[in-house]
Every structure is written in structure tokens, then in C-alpha cells.
């Protein structure tokens, strides 16, 4: 299906219609927003007497403790690129009544400005000693914005996938074997995920997000567009995307990381397509980095714009030409795991992935159906410099998502495959908090079913998170799945230092109770076990909040009054 105006993966491929907005007409015909490039941050000779007050020796002045901890854990230095733009540069432009600064990028050392006076010759800014380039990023005109979007009916299907508490969330999770991680209690807890999108209509009200809201796990990032109504208005695409990860509505839809913490950012103008939207994304990504985000999901993509002079070419899909691709790579270099849609142009003349899916060091995710077959609309690789793209695949055909009216609907698009994979990756990273973003990324890629023979439509294929776990694992939990005859009960980690133990049991009877006994034979703790099975029918679960003094204990599983198995456990506090 060809989309004549919007060329971005926010478009969910199905039945489309155009929404005309009478309030979006413009009276001006000249460009009114520009990218302004500075030179230097620490080189005072460019602007004598106006040196930056920021220093690499005091990064806490511009990066949060969590951001610095992420860098330290991954041996990533703070560089001059992380320094904010010198305030004197900004003050010089603020003094000009004809322009207004609307966006700032420390990574690019640049700003985006809006003309208050359209007769002002913007090129005169080049007379300032610290400005090296000025480029148009929006062409306004006397037209109205259009939006092409999928319309899906509420789900009325029944069957095995909706018989479980996960509802339609089970299918995308189990395709990645992410249920194995959920069954051990890795459900995204403690992971900070930034979702950069077009708007999150009714996320502040919908029942599917109630649990996350009540627990303080839905948090406001920034509305980079500074739009009226803020994050929870304007568009429902972000609502749909967020629901595939964060959703928690029993028997309807539980997402792939339902216990994660989610920071929301509005970066996409759903009603027009201009380069400035890449600038919105950059501003949001820099903010996310500064507060200590672990992961970024981007269900957006850019190739062609309403002003054709801004268009990207396929030759520019090299990871460094498009600003958004370059910034995505820089985010990855700062220890953030970036996950992005491959784009929905597989059937369109464009055919290929869209920026920023061409960035290096990220996970660009294409779409497959429930049978694991490539969706025809999913964008193709490779990059123009010959790298394999997409990187991996996830469900993007008839994927379930929450609609803004509280119904659960089904739609197609790599906009879904990206967050589905992002949430699953968050659970994997939760299991190995000492791993780097790139170690987690490579484990996911190397676990995929086409890892030995990747191609331009499926990349490295569909990840198997059991294998990814095995790649990162030192406890032997994943490998034990293939060696169940040798041992009946596996406890890990053992010794336990984190206050949480996980177990896999290969016996035929279903355990219903766990107990822990101290060295004197006294009952220390007990509880009910979750009803989780591994992919090959073993039982699995976890026990959290084991706060006690160090010592040896016996961990025991029972069914009624029958003890099924026991194993010694060493707790170290």
C-alpha cells in the first residue's frame, strides 16, 4: 500500500482514511523554522569572553546520577559532546527579537529557531562568529495537514491465546520465548524505558495503564513540540505503542514488560512531515539520556517529507547522514539500548527501512506474522553501506493494542514489532543488570533463528530469549532446560545475594507451595508458587524479598502435604 504523504512507520498498515483538520491551515508561505549550527563549546577564541561554565570535571551539573551510573557501569566516558551549549551562545540569539529558540541539541551543538518576523534574513546569523550553518527545517504553506492511519475493529476473537491471563499479549511474548523470562519474575522491573512518539491520548485515564500509574511507573518526559494539551492528547499512536509494552489488563492484554518504568515523549507531528521532527526526537533523546534512561523505543521513521528538498535518499541510509540516525547511534554509544521500527515501506516505491533504523549499534525491528513469516509491508535492508537490516523481527501483523476508547484492537505495522521486542529486551536486561547495552543487543541478535544466514527481509530473524539468556548466563539456567534428566530442581543464583531466587523444577507433579527452612529445622518462610511452565513443560517461578541474615537454608517445593523436592540454598546479605 502506498502512502502519498506520510512516509513514517507510525502509519499502521491496514484500511486507511484521511482526517482533515480545518484548524491546521497556515497563512504564511515562507519557511519559519531553521536549524542553526554552532562551532565549538570549549574554544573561547570563537567567542572571546564567553567561555562555557560547564566542565567535564563536574558532569553532575548536566547529567543525573542515574545517567552517570549507566555510563560508569558500561565504562563510557563523558565527553565534550555531552556538555550543554554555552549559555552565551544562546543569550546572543535570545537578544534578537526576530527569532525564538524552540529546541536545543548539545550533541549536535545546535539549536532550532522560529522566526517571529518572516521578513528577517535568517542568513545574517552567519555573521555571528560561533555560527557555521543555517538550514530550513519547515516549509509552511496554505495547506492543511492530513493523517493516514489504520482503523481496526475491536477484537472479538476467541481461542487458546485469549484463554490465559495475558490475553492477546501471550502470542507476541511467546513468539520470542519471553514467557520463560516472565516465569522467572523478569518482567521489566527497574528498567527505565523512554517511548518517543506522536502523543499518548488517554494514557492518563485508560484502565490498561492503571497499575503502572498507581505505582508511579508512567512518567512525563517532555513534549518537544511544546503543544497545547501536552503528552496525553493529540494522537493515540503512542497509546497503542505503549500498551504493547506496559499494558496490564488481565485476560485482555499484558505487555512484554508490564513492570517497567516508562517515560513518555512527544516528538512526532502526526499531521505534516518536515525535518524538524528529527530535531524534536533529538531533543527528547538528549533529555532521556540526561535523566538516566536505559532504553529508547522509536516507532517512527523518516524518508520523504512534505517538502521534497528535505527528502532522504536511499544512499543516505548509512547511519550517519540523517540527523536522527546519527543521534540514535550517539544514544547507543552512551549505553542506551535503542530499539526502532524498521518502517512500513516494504510494499511502497521506497521499499527500504527508514531512518533511524539505519543507525549502527541499535536494534531495528521488522514485522512478522504469528507463523513467523515476513510481513510484506515491513521495510527491507541493507543499509547503503552494506550492513544487515533489519536487525531482528517480532510480531507486527494483527498485533493487539489498546485503543483510546478502552477497547483492545488489532493492527499491523513495525510500530508494534519494535515495542514488543523492546519490552522483551528489557526483561532480558533486568536478568543481567551488569551486562552492557551492546552485550544485551548482541545476545538478542545471536539468539535469532537466522543468525547463521541473515538476509535483507528478516535480518538475523526472530530472537529466542532462552538462547539470549544462555549467552549471557553464568548460572546454567537456560542450558539446564536441555539437561533436565540430570537434575530435578535448579535454584539460581545460588549463593543468592540479591534477595531473589528463581527455580526450575522438572518433576511430573505440579507444586503449589514453597517453603524455606533454616539450619535448625525451623520454618523460615513459605508461600504459594506461580503457575508458570517453561516451553518444554517444566515448572518455574521465583521468590523475592528474602531479607534475612546470611546462612544456609533448605528450599522445598510441595504439592499439598507431599514434599516434591528440596535443595540447599546459601543466602548472603
BAKOL-661031 format. One record per residue (C-alpha): x negated, y negated, z negated; residue in one letter. Coordinates in steps of 0.02 Angstrom, whole numbers, plus 50000, padded with zeros to 5 digits. Layout:
BEGIN
XYZA...
This chain:
BEGIN
500005000050000X499304983150047X499454968149932X499334952150035X498854940149896X498314948549737X496804959949755X496554964649575X496834980749479X498104972749364X499324977049504X500144993549457X500405003049618X502225008249640X503774999149701X503324980649709X504304964549711X503864946049711X504324934449569X504404916349622X504104903349489X504794886249529X503794878349389X502114883249464X502064870649607X500604858449615X500634840849681X498774839149709X497884845949863X496064843449813X495014855449707X495104850749524X494054863749431X492194866249452X490774877149388X489334866249326X487644874749310X486344868449186X484474871249183X483524875449025X484014877148843X482354875448756X481414864948885X481534847548814X480654839848964X482274841949062X483174830048945X481904821848829X482514818448654X483964830648668X483224847248615X484384861248560X484634862948371X484834881848390X483394893848363X483074912248392X482374912448215X484114908748148X485324919048255X486604919248114X487024901448165X487854907648326X488114926448305X489114935348170X488344947948050X489274961848141X488574956348308X486814955848238X487054972948158X487584980248325X486014973548406X484904979548263X485654997048267X485264998348453X483574989348448X484214975048555X483354958248529X484214941348525X483564931148673X483674913348734X485154918748840X486124920648677X485764902648625X487254890848641X487194877048770X486274862048697X487584850548618X486764835448700X487154842748872X488974844548825X489024827248747X488354819548907X489814826749006X491094823348870X490664805048886X491334804849064X493174800249063X493464807649236X493154825749183X493624837749044X492604852848989X493774867948983X492564882848974X490794885948915X489594900348952X487984901848853X487464917348950X487514907749114X487074891049033X488544883349124X490244875549097X491874874149193X492644856849205X494324849949257X494484833349348X495584820649262X495294808949408X495364817949576X494514803149662X492944806149561X491474812649664X491024828249567X489364829949658X488724814549568X488484825849417X486934832149506X486124815549463X486014821349283X484304829349251X484974845449171X486254849749306X485684860549452X487294865449541X489154861549554X490384873549635X492264873549662X493194887449571X495014882449601X495874875449755X497544868149703X498904865649831X500754862949860X501234881249843X501984892349712X501194907149630X501784924649667X501584940349567X501674957849635X501984970749503X502634988249477X504404991049419X504645007849335X506155016049259X506175021049077X505585038849053X506975051749045X505925067349074X505835081448951X504615095748937X503155102748841X502155086648840X503535076848754X503905090648627X502405085748522X502255070648412X501075062548538X502475061948665X501795056948835X500155052148755X499645070348747X499375072948933X498055059348962X497175063648798X497095082348828X496515079949008X494925072748932X494945085648789X495075070948672X496315080348564X494825090248499X494115074148428X495815068548359X495995085248274X494395082148176X495005064948124X494065054548254X495465042948309X494515026648334X494445021048152X493195006948126X492925003848312X493214986048373X493924985748549X494184969748649X495584970348778X495394956848911X496994954949011X498394943949077X499484942548922X500214953248785X502064949648789X502954955448630X501454964648558X501804954648400X503544962448391X503604979548475X503804994748361X502435004448450X501154992048380X501954990348208X500725001848119X499214992848192X499964975848149X500364980847970X498594987347946X497824971548017X497134980348170X497914968848301X496874953048301X496844937048402X495344934148511X495544918848620X496684912948758X495324907348877X496634898948986X497254888548838X499014891948899X500644886848819X501364901448723X499684909448686X499204927748688X500924935348659X501774927648809X501594925648997X501384943549051X501704961549000X500214969549088X499134967948933X500544975448830X500564990848942X498674992548941X498534990548752X499905003448723X498925017348808X497525015048679X498335007748523X500105014248535X500805023848386X502615028848413X502915046848358X503735058248487X503595044548619X501815038548644X500245039248539X498715031448620X496965038148639X496255027948493X497755024348381X496685019648231X495555007148319X495494988448288X495994978148439X495514960348483X496604952648618X496014940348750X496974931948890X495854929249041X496934932949194X498104920849284X499444932649348X500154920249473X498634914949575X496894921249614X495374910049602X493564911649546X493964902549384X494724918749320X492994926349316X492474911349210X493934914649091X493324932649074X491534927049038X492094915148901X493104929248820X491684941948834X490454929948753X491664926948610X491914945748590X490044948448586X489794934848455X491064942248333X490324959848347X491474969348467X490964987348503X491904989848666X492744979648803X494154985948912X494444976649076X495954982349176X495614968749304X494624967349463X494184954149593X493794954849778X494824942349878X495564925849824X496924913649874X495534902549941X494604913750064X492994903750044X492864911349870X493054929349929X491814942749881X491174953850020X490834972450004X488984968250021X489144958449859X489634974249762X487874975949694X488194972049511X487304955349512X488144943949640X489884941749566X489794931949404X490984943649315X489924958849364X488334950449306X489154945749141X489824963349116X488074970249136X487424957449012X488774962748888X488214980748910X486404975548881X486964968448714X487554985448654X489384984048702X490164998948791X491084990948938X492485000749021X493344993849176X494594998849308X493895004549475X495284994949563X496824999649663X496204996149839X495925013949898X497355012850024X497054994550068X495884987450200X494664982950060X494585001650012X493174999849885X493024996549699X493194978449643X492094967649532X491614970349392X491704989149423X490074987349521X489114982349364X487714993649306X487705001649134X489595002349116X491005014949142X492035010849297X493565022149289X494575028449436X496285036549432X496825054749447X498505063449426X498925076649296X498155090149407X496515080649414X496685075449596X496065058549655X497455045549669X497455038549845X497555020649783X496015022349672X494545012249740X493045020749820X491185018649798X489745017449815X489055000449768X488194990949907X486514995649831X486955014149835X487455018049655X488825030849621X490505022849586X491735025349510X490815032549361X492185043649292X494055047149310X495575047549195X497455048549213X498175034349316X499675042349403X501345042149311X500435036749154X501555032249007X501505014548939X502595003348828X503654990548917X504034973648841X505844978948805X505264993448690X505555007348818X504195019548871X503945019249058X502795027349185X501685018849312X500195020949425X498555011649426X496755011549371X497384998549246X497925013749145X496465025449177X495235012749106X496045010148934X496455028648919X494615032748942X494085017848834X495085024148686X494415041848704X492645034948713X492965025148552X493395041448463X491795049448526X490755034648468X491615035048299X490965052948282X489185046948313X489045029248242X487155029548253X487195032648442X486915017948559X488225012248684X487165019048825X486955035948740X488845037348724X489075031748904X487835044348972X488575058348867X490275054748943X489585054249120X488555070149097X490055079249025X491105076249181X491595090449294X490695083749449X489115078449357X488045090049464X488785083849628X489595066649613X490495058649759X491195041949816X493005045349769X492855053749599X491135048349543X490495060549413X492265066849385X493395069349235X492475069149067X492595083548945X492375075848774X491975092648696X490435093248806X490055074848772X490155078748587X488985093448611X487725082248700X487695070248552X487955083248417X486735089948289X487995099548181X488375112948311X490255109748303X490535109348491X489375123948525X490245134048389X491825133948495X490915146148610X490205156748466X491745159648358X491395178248336X489835174248235X490635163448102X492395161448035X492275144147956X491185129448006X491025114347890X490155098947955X489225088747914X488525099647777X487725092047674X489045078347677X488515060447641X489945050547720X491405056247610X492245065247755X492045083547801X492755092047955X493115110347983X493505123048118X494255140048072X494365154748193X495495166448093X497165172648156X498235165948014X498695147648004X498025138947848X499185127047758X498135121447608X496335116447575X495515116647403X493835111847333X493105119847177X491655113147076X490155123147016X491065127746854X492535135246948X493695120646914X494895114047046X494155097647106X495385092847244X496695100147360X497875095147499X498885100447649X497975103847812X498485095647976X499245106748110X497895104748241X497235118048357X495685117148464X495755120448651X495465139148626X496705141448485X495605138948332X496225128548186X495365112248143X495535097448028X494675085247912X494645079347731X494245061147694X493845050247543X492825063147448X492155051347316X491255060847180X489555064047106X488295073847207X488365092547187X488845109547257X490655114047289X491655128047369X492815123147511X494275135047535X495705137247660X497285146347609X498955151947682X500195152247541X499385162147400X498145170747516X496365164147524X495835164747707X494035158947694X492775150047583X491115141447609X489895131747502X489795112947529X488465100747468X489055083047435X487765069147422X488345052147364X
